[in-house]
Amino acid sequence: MTIEKKCNINTSRNLVLKNGGINLAIGDIIVGVDIGTTKVATVVGEVNNFEQIETICNTSYKCSGLKKGKIINEEEIALSLSKTISDAEDETNLKINSAYVTIPGKYVTIVQNSITKDVKDKYSGISIRDVQNAIMQVKDIDIPEGKTLIDIVPDKIILDNGTVVSDPVGKLSSSFTISAQIILADKDYVRQLNSIFKKVGLEIDGIVPTTLAERNLILDKNEMHDNIAIIDVGAENTDIGVFEGTTYIYTNSIPLGGDNITNDIAMVLNIEKEEADKLKRQYGLALKSFIDNDNDIILNTCRDNSKNKIIKSSELIEIIEARIEEMFLIINKDLTNQGIKSRINNVVLTGQGIVNISKSDVAGKINLNIPVKISTGRLIGTTRPAYRTAYALVRYIASRPFTKTVSSSIDTKSNENIFKNILERIKEFFYS
């Protein structure tokens, strides 16, 4: 567990900030949780006097209840979540009653929808209520069996004269058209998340796809309007998110990550996993053709007859290259099968599973035949890698437009929680 920052908490809710349809109050607190393969990370952020989210607490605890993006042990995840929340409460002297949580792309379906809405009083301009009502109507779609609504992401808003605006409030127009992404998730996975949170005594404020949360953190300003694929490589899971400008068009995940590279090294060289991970970090290179010196490597934990076996670094890098190539080929096949590969201009790589492996961007470009780069977003260094997704989630929630409120449920003392159906929670929390 790591606590990164201490500060006093302002629990005042008197001053409300209204910016681009976002309602934030100085002192409002947002709690974000990321359940990963190796840990559960929690970030607590507070709205400061400059209308920015300030991280007041980061906590994490080891966890192996998630494997390849699947929840295999609810009890273990609940225990780790409880630990991170308890540590955060001790650090901040607050009682946390609710939090937002990420969801892997494999459990998410994105449906594009749009409606045209008449303005209630065209002479007074479009009101925030007009926009909120339109958002609640645009979600009215046929939801497939086994899916449930988790989010509504307003995208383009077009006035009756054809002008595209990001914030229509106050604009004179008799009607407007709103396009949005309706985010659906597998009911079973959502049910598991609810079960985990209930075990800890928490409500779920909202569930957000990983790459949607990360977009504002890892992309440069000029990339925010480009057709971009985000590839986030974790320990055992790689999330894919595709954006056409501001439009979220696709997400998925594949059950491969940095740990698969480590396991390959351990298996092929017949060494302990700890040594394999150390070698991956020390000699991490994605392409054998970029080797400068083919050095000798002494294997200290080799389990065959030669305890201190010597190999060439090229043998190690060949193993790394093979797994990275496989990962990109699977991603390439997925994007091609979805019919969206030709629409992607650039790919941005992020995630602890790959960013420290040199030339992984070059390997990506070779196998995807699309320009690939390691994320250089100006905000990428604002928090430690272990907390990056949870921090991105907090920032994403804080930037949501046209919401009633985004604050998590926080008290300065313990009180009883009231559990609500997640659909009603979304409806009340975001747009009513």
N, C-alpha and C positions, 0 to 999 in steps of 0.2 A: 504494500500500500504506500502511496506517495501523496503527501500534501504539498502543494506547490506554493500556495499563497494564503496569507492571513490578512483580514481587514475587517473593520467594523461594518455591520450591516445596517443600512437605513431602511426601516420598515414603513416609512411614510408612504402614503399613496395619494397625497394631496395634489401634486403637480402632474398633470397629464400632458404628454407630448403627442402632437398630432402631425405626422409627417408622411405624405404620400398615402393617406388612408390607413396608416398604422397608428394604433392607440397604445402608447407606452407610458407608464408612470414611473417617475424617478423613484427608485427603490424596488420596483418590480423585480421579481426573481424568477428565472427560468432554469429548470433542472433537466439536463440531457443525459441519457443513458445509452451506452453502446455495448451490446453483448457480443463479444468476439470469441474466437476459438481458444485463446489462451487466457483471457481476462474479461472482467466486467469493468468498464470505466464510467465514472460519473463526473460530470462537470456542472458546477453551479455558477450561473452568471447573473449579474445585477445590472439594471439600467442606471448609468451614472448621469451626472449633471450635463454631460455633453451629448446626450442621446445615443450613447454607445453602450455596448455590452462589455462589462468588466468582469473578468473571471475572478471569483472570490474563493473558489475551492475546487481542486481536482483530486479525486481519489480513485484508486483501482484495487482490484483484488483478483488473484489468480482464479481461473475457472476452466474446467475441461468438459462442461456440460453441453457444449455446442461442438459438433463435428461436421466438417464440410458443409456448414450452413444449416444443419439440422439440429433441432433441440433433442438431445438424447437423455438428458437428466435434468428435469425441472427442479428437483430438490437442490442439486449442486449449484445451479444458476441462481436460485432464490437465496441460497446461503451467501454466495459471493455478492449478489446485489444488496442484500441486507447489510453486509459488512461495509460496502462502499457508502451506502446511505448513512449508516450509523457513524462512520468516520466523518462524513461531511457534516452531519448534525452536531457532532462533538466540536468540530472545528469552527462552525459558524454560530453555534448556540441557537439553532433553529430546529423546528420540527417540520420535516419534509413529508407532505401527504400525497404528492403526485409528481410525475415526471413524464417527459417525452422519451420515446425509444426508437431506435433505428430498426429497419427490417431489410434483410438481404433481397436483392433484385429478383431472385428465382421465385419468390413468393408474391411478386407484384405484377399486376396487369394495368397498363395505361390505356384509357379510352379517351379519345378526343371528342369534344362536343361543343356546340355553340348555340346560343339563343339570341333573339332580338327582343329587347325589353322597352316598352313605352315608359317615358318619364312621367312621374306622377304630377309634377308641376313644371312644365317646360319653360315657364317664364322666370322661375327661380333657379333654374339650372339643375343638373343631376345631383342628387343627394347621396350621402353615404348609404342611406337606407335603400335607395334605388339599386345601388350596386350590390349590397348584401342580399337583397331579395333576388336579384338576377343570379347570383352565385348559388343560392339555395335552389333555384329552378334548373340551372344548368346541370345539376347533379342527377336530375330525374331521368335515368336511363334504365334499361333492362339489365339487371345485375345477374350474371350467370350463376348457376348452382355451384355452391362451394366457395363463392367469393363474397367479400363484404367491403363496403366503402370505408376507406381510412383517411382520405384527404381529397380536397378540391384545390387545384392550383390555377388561379386566374392567370390568363396569358395575355392575349391581345384584346383591347377594347376599341371599337370603331364607332365614331359618332355618325349621325345621320348624313353628314356631308362627306363621309369617307375618310375623315381624319383619324389616324391611329394615335391613341394617347395611352400613357401608362396610368395616369390618374385622372378620371373623368369628372371627379367631384367638383361642382361649381360651373362646369361647362354648360353652355346653352345648347340644347339639342332636344328634339322631340322624342327621340329614341336612341338606343345604342345597342350594338351587338357585342356580346362578350364570348370569347373562346376560352376554354379551360381544359385542363387535363383532369379527368376523374380517375383517382388512384384507387384501385381495388387490390385486395390482398386475400390470400388463401385463408378461409375461415379457421381451419385447423391450427395454422400457425398463430393466428391472432388469439385463438382460444388458449393456446399454450402460453402466450405472453401474458394474457389476463390472469391465468392461473398462477404464474410465477410472481406477478406483481401483487396479487391478493395474499399470497403466502407471506409477503414482506409488509403487508398493510399499506400498500400504495395504490392509487388510482393511475390509470394511463391517461395523460393529457392528450396525446396524439402519437401516431405511428408514422414514421417518415422513411421512405427508401433511402438507403445509404448514399447513393450517388446524387440524389436530389439535395440532400443536406450538404454534401461536400462541394457542390458546384461553386458557391459564392466564396469558398475559402481557397480552393486550389487553382482556380482559373485566373489568368491575368485579365485586366480590364478589357483589352482588345479581343480576348477570346470569348467574352461573355455574349457576344453577338455573332459568333462564328458557328459553323456546324461542327460540333465537337463530340468525340467519344471519350469519356472518362473511364480509365481502367484502374481499379483500385485492388492491388494484390495484397491480400492478407496472409495469415499463416497457412490456412487450409482452404480458403475461399477467395475467389476473385470476382468482384462486382463490376458490372459493365453498365454505363449509363450514356445514352445518346441524346444530344440536344441539338435542335435546329434553331439557332439563335436562342430565344427565351423559351422555346417550346420543348417540353420533355416528351420525347417520342418513344423511347424504348429503354427497358432495363432488364437485366438478367444476371445470373451469377453461375460460375462453374466451380466444381469442387476441386480446385487446384490452387496451390499457393506456395509460399516460401518454404514451408515445412516439407513439401514434397521433394524439393531440391535437396534439402538436408537428408531426408530419408533415402533418396537415391544414392547420394554419396556414401552414406553409411552401409547400404546394402552392397553396392558394387565393390567398394574397397574393403568390405568386411571389417569395419571399425565401429567404435561406439558413436552413438548419435551426438554426444557432446563434442567429440573431436571433429565429426563431420560438420557440425554447425560452425565451429571455430575456423575450419579450413575454408568454408564457404565465405565467411566474412573476410578472411585474410586474403584469399585469392579470387574473390568474386569477380568473374568476367563472363559475359554472356556469349562471346564469340571467340573460338580458338584462333581465328585469323588475326586477332589483335594482340596475341602474346608477344611481348618484347624479348623475354628471356625464359627459355623452357627449363626452369630451375628444378632441382631435386627436392622432393618433399619426403620427410621421414614420418611414417605413420607410427604413432606411439601406442595405439590400442588395437592393432591388427590381431584378429583372432585366429589366424592360420599359423603355420609353423614358424614363419618369420615374424617375430614380435615387432621388430623395428624395420619393417619393410620400407623400401624406398621406391617412390613413383615419380614420374615427371609431372610438372604442373599442368601440362597439356592434357594428361589423362583425367585430372580432376575437372578441368574446364570443359572437357568434352561431355562429361556427365551433366554439368550445369547447362550447357548449350542445348543438349537434347531435350531436357525438361522444359526449358523456356521456349524452345521452338514448338514443342507440343502444345503448350499453353496458348501461344499466339495462333497456332493453326486451328485450335478449337474455337477461339474467339472469332477468327476469320470465317470459319464455317457458319457459326451462329449468325453473324452480321449479314453474311451472304444469303443464308436461308431466309432471313427476315426481309430481304430485299432493300436493306437500308445502307449497305456498305458504300454504294456509289454516292450517297448523299453526305458522307462524312469527309470533311476537309482536313481535319487534324485529330490526332489522338494524344491525350495527356495521360501519362503514367504517374501513379502515386501508390503509396502503401509500403509498409515496412517489409513486405515479402520480396520486393524487387528493387526499390530505389537505390539500395547500396550495392547492387550488382552492376558493375561498369559495363557500358555499351548495351544495356538492356533496351534502350530506346532504338539503337541501330538494329538490333535483332527484331524488334517490333516492326520497324519500317520494312525490313527485308521480307518478313512473313505476311504482313498485312498489305504491303504495297500502298501505304498511306504515311504521310509524315507523322513521326512519333517523337514526343519530347517528354522529359521528366518535368513534373509540375514546378513552375517557378512563380506561382501566384504570390503576390506581395504579402499575403497574410499567412502563407504556409508555415512561416517560422515563428508565428505568434504563440504557439504552444508546443509542448513536447509531442513527438509522434504517437506515443501511447494514448494520448487524450485527443488527438486531432479530430477523429470522427465525432466524438461526443461534443467537442467544442464547436465543430461545424454545425451540428444539430441545433445547439443553442443559438448560434448566429442566424441560422435559417429561420427558426421560429420567430426571432426578434424582428426579422425583416418582412414577415408576412403582411401583405397589404389587406386593407378592408376588414380587419378582424375586430371583434368586440374587445377582446383582451387576449393576451398570450401568456400571462403570468401563471406559473405553477402554483399549486395550493401550498402555502407556507404559513406556519404559525410560530410564534415565539414560545409556545408551550404545547404540549401534547393534547389532542382532543380526538374524538372518535371520527373515523373516516366514513364517508357515505359512498358506497360503490354504485356507479351508474353504468348502464349499457353504453358501450363505446360509441355507437352511432349517435345516441342522444348527447353524449359528451362532446363529440365533434361539432354537432349542430349548435349546442349551447355555447361552447367555448369559442368557436371561431366566428360564427356569422349571425347569430340571433340578436 
